[in-house]
Structures are given as structure tokens and as C-alpha cells.
């Protein structure tokens, strides 16, 4: 295996930063939808609103987990750079490997969240098609 340098974990900074921006945008969109559904439910207590809120809640928790794994991955990249700086190469390699695994988990959760989102949108499409 080649020597791990400071630039290797630093390369992930921009990627993780962009991913975190996308996750934050998803989170803010869900918050807005939840507020809207809450107001609609208070006006008209229908089961459809409860079902939508349950779906959004599941997606919100997935997004939170995606953010936690992504942030932890970024934190471990910074720790890797510090370990390289203080010449703890072996530990740095393991910490960087863990950072990559956490980033993989974060992206896998994103795939799961997208699948749930698509199913929710398919319900709306089927309502339109059946009207």
C-alpha cells in the first residue's frame, strides 16, 4: 500500500461538503413540508395527512443519520490529517479507512431515502392518473 499523505483525506473535503449541503437542503425541504402538512391536518384531520407525515418522518430520520455519518466521516478525515502530521501513519490509515466506511454508509442511506421518496411520489402520480 502506498504511503497515506495529507492530500489524500483532504481530497474528500469538497466531496463531503457538497454531500452535506445536499443533505441539509433535503432536511430543510422536509421541515417545510412537515409544517405544511401539520397546518393542513389541524384544519382537516384526514388519514392521508397522517400517512404522509409518517413517510416524511421516516425520511427525516434517514436524512439525520446520513448527516451524522457524513459529518463523522469528515471529522475522521481531519483526525487522519492530524495523525499524519504527528507521524502516526498506521493509526492514520485505520482512521481514514473508518472514515471511508462511514461515508459509504451515509451514501447507502441516501439510496434508501431516495427509494422511499420515489414511492411517495408514485402514490401522488397514481392519484392523478386515477382521477
URSUL-V477508 format. One record per backbone hydrogen bond with DSSP energy under -1.0 kcal/mol. CO is the residue of the C=O (numbers start at 1). NH is the residue of the N-H. Records with the same first field share a line. If there is no record, write none. Layout:
CO: NH, NH
This chain:
6: 10
7: 11
9: 12
10: 13
12: 16
13: 17
14: 18
15: 19
16: 20
17: 21
18: 22
19: 23
20: 24
21: 25
22: 26
23: 27
24: 28
25: 29
26: 30
27: 31
28: 32
29: 33
30: 34
31: 35
32: 36
33: 37
34: 38
35: 39
36: 40
37: 41
38: 42
39: 43
40: 44
44: 46
46: 50
47: 51
48: 52
49: 53
50: 54
51: 55
52: 56
53: 57
54: 58
55: 59
56: 60
57: 61
58: 62
59: 63
60: 64
61: 65
62: 66
63: 67
64: 68
65: 69
66: 70
67: 71
68: 72
69: 73
70: 74
71: 75
72: 76
73: 77
74: 78
75: 79
76: 80
77: 81
78: 82
79: 83
80: 84
81: 85
82: 86
83: 88
84: 87
88: 92
89: 93
90: 94
91: 95
92: 96
93: 97
94: 98
95: 99
96: 100
97: 101
98: 102
99: 103
100: 104
101: 105
102: 106
103: 107
104: 108
105: 109
106: 110
107: 111
108: 112
109: 113
110: 114
111: 115
112: 116
113: 117
114: 118
115: 119
116: 120
117: 121
118: 122
119: 123
120: 124
121: 125
122: 126
123: 127
124: 128
125: 129
126: 130
